[in-house]
Amino acid sequence: MMVFRGSAEILGFGSEEEFPRFPRFRWLPRLQLNKRAMIRGVLRNENSTRYKFEQLPLHKEPLCHVKVLNILAERFRCLKLDMEKAEVQLAKYQISEISYLSMDHRRIYCNACGPAIVVLLMSMVNEKQPFVLRCAVLYCFQSFLYKNEVGQSQIIQTLLPTAADANSITAGQLLCGGLFNADPLSNWFSAVAILHAIVENSTQKEQLLRVQLATSLGNPPVSLLQQCCNMLSQGGKVQTKIALLMILCGWLADCPIAVSHFLSNTANVPYLISQVSSSEADEHEVIVQGLCAFLLGICMLYNNDTTEAFTKSALKQVIQNRIGLESFTDKLMQVAQNENYTRAAKKPHLYHKHPNEIVFDYEFTRLFKLLENEVLKAVSGTGSVNGRLPGGPGIDHYKALLKEQEDKVLALRKNLEEMQAFSSSSEKMLSEFKSQVQQLKDQNALLKAQKANQGTPPPSGTVGSSSEETQSLKKELESMRLQLKEKDAQLISIISGVDRNDENGSDATAVLQGSLTRLQGEVASRDSEIKSLRAEIERLNQTLLQKSMRSENASDQGSMHQDVESQVAALTLERNNLDERLRKANEENLKLTNNIRVSFQHLSKRLSAHFI
């Protein structure tokens, strides 16, 4: 008991709580000095005469380590010591040793450590074991498989059907049992362990497709891939679904054959689409939706078009039409934005305090970083060819992506500034228009008030001149009336003279009577014309009077002055017309008078000749 508890101090690890805080390179100096002392101390308690490792050469030292692990595993099972502390020390010791073995030593280790791995996995899948112990065992198993294709092959071989002893327990049986256990944490540990057995190893991914699981008596076996899909579609705990999605993503990545097997089940793609299209806002459900989107993108990225119903183009159309590029991208990007993802991507070993804090595996975060942008490009139509970037390593691609995003951000920021400037100028113009409209309204109201309450009479000179012109027109009209009266008197005298001489000559009288009748008609027409002229002059006088009265109440002095001037001009024009018409009437009257005089002379001559 004391040997196990003191082994950590001998190795130079310090206390168990200090273990995660010290880098591995700080352990090495003291580790190299005390390593053999720890081994000898452990083995001396077993049987110092049976195991004499002091004489072993340095290159065979891994054999000592393997035997130590087997002895410790047997002691744990038989003596039931303090399993948590002892196996944690075992896991730490194994990790530190395996990480620095050469490839030759790793092969020796892989050929001899089978029982120790089984014991470790038994502790990992046992839900009654302490959480810290199970995490340490998983980290030990991951370290064993890290860049170890031989170890990966050995683990996968234990999953394949063989003719071995049915009573023996293998690592594959323990992993399958933990994967389909009712304990979500066991599901997660087993899924991550299998994921590390196939990571970056296409051969083992194809071999894993051969694994068959017995369901129930009388029913045919199902493949491990199909059983994982069935368990995923049945729901369950979120931790279990995340574990299954991680192993499926790692399995199908860079393995077109596995993608073809996955797509051959027509229920898998609709399930993924329904999950990605879901709108649940729970934090862990959002992770599940993002992982489903990632798995769907991997199916499209590594699709060899052997499944007619779900070719690469068909999956692309399904994603664009059923889900939408924006929604698909948003769900996928939410995975990397999750706090649990960021924590898992920092360190390869688990340093959680509670089981419900375990969500992502470090190796899966590396896979997600590598393929996330390829999936987005393939879905959006600007993807890579055959799942590979067109040029440069992954870091160059991410730099280009960051530069592209920065350019987009700068362009959007520039557009935003232009829109803000345009908006401010539009607001300024709008305020100016509003002020102008208000000024016009005020001016309109002021003019209405001035027109209603104020008025300025036209200039007196203008009105006086209009009155003088009116008086002159009246005088001319009176003179015309006098002239008409004189003409009437002359006509009456002529008619009376004709009447007196009517008796002296009937023939001459008849002729003269006809001439007089005609002349009277002309005079009557002239009288009617003169009356109309008088009426027109009277109307003009009334109009001038009304205009003068209106001009006194006008509000706008300038406009009224123009109206008066136009009226005076119109009256002047009418007066000129009347003068012209009067002149013509006088001329016609003069002609008529002359005609009458001539006629009268002829009549007198004829009368004289008649009397003589």
URJOTA-V851212 format. One line per field, one symbol per residue. ss: DSSP state (~ for helix, > for strand, _ for the rest). phi: phi as a letter, one per 40 degrees, with the letter a starting at -180 (. if undefined). burial: 1 if it has 24 or more other C-alpha atoms within 12 Angstrom, else 0. Layout:
# URJOTA-V851212
ss->???
phi->???
burial->???
This chain:
# URJOTA-V851212
ss->_~~~~~~~~~~_______~~~__~~~_~~~~~~~~~~~~~~~~~~~~__________~~~~~~~~~~~~~~~~~~~~~~___~~~~~~~~~~~~~~~~____~~~~~~~~~~_~~~~~~~~~~~______~~~~~~~~~~~~~~~___~~~~~~~~~_____________~~~~~~~~~____~~~~~~~~~~~~~~~___~~~~~~~___>>________>>~~~~~~~~~~____~~~~~~~~~~~~~~~___~~~~~~~~~_~~~~~~~~~~~~_____~~~~~~~~~~~~~~~~~~~______~~~_~~~~~~~~~~~~_~~~~~~~~~~~~__~~~~~~__________~~~____~~~~~~~~~~~~~~~~~~~____>__>_____~~~~~~~~~~~~~~~~~~~~~~~~~~~~~~~~~~~~~~~~~~~~~~~~~~~~~~~~~~~~______~~~~~~~~~~~~~~~~~~~~~~~~~~~~~~~~~~~~~~~~~~~~__~~~~~~~~~~~~~~~~~~~~~~~~~~~~~~~~~~~~~~~~~~~~~~~~___~~~~~~~~~~~~~~~~~~~~~~~~~~~~~~~~~~~~~~~~~~~~~~~~~~~~~~~_
phi->.ccccccccccgcgccccdccbccccccdccccbccccccccccccacccbbcccccccccdcccccccccccccccccfcccccccccccccccccccbcccccccccccbbddcccccccccccccccccccccccccccccccfbcccccccccccccbccccccbbcccccccccbccccccdcccccccdccbcfaccccccccccbbccacgcccbccccccccccccghcccccccccccccccccfadcccccccccccccdccccccccbcbcdccccccccccccccccccbccgccccbccccccccccccbgccccccccccccccccccccccbcccbccbccccbbbcccccccccbdccccccccgbccbfgbccagccccccccccccccccccccccccccccccccccccccccccccccccccccccccccccbbabcccccccccccccccccccccccccccccdccccccccccccccccccacccccccccccccccccccccccccccccccccccccccccccccccbccccccccccccccccccccccccccccccccccccccccccccccccccccccccccc
burial->001111111111100100100000001000100011011111100000000010000000111111111111101100000011111111111111111010001111110111111111111111101111111111111111110111111111111100000000011111111111101111111111111111111111111111111000000000111111111110001111111111111111111111111111000111111111110000011111111111111111111110100111101101110010101111111111010110011001111000100111111111111111111111110011001010000000100000000000000000000000000000000000000000000000000000000000110001100100110010001001000100100010011011001000000110011011001100100110010011001001100100110011010100011001101100110110011001001100100110011011001100100000
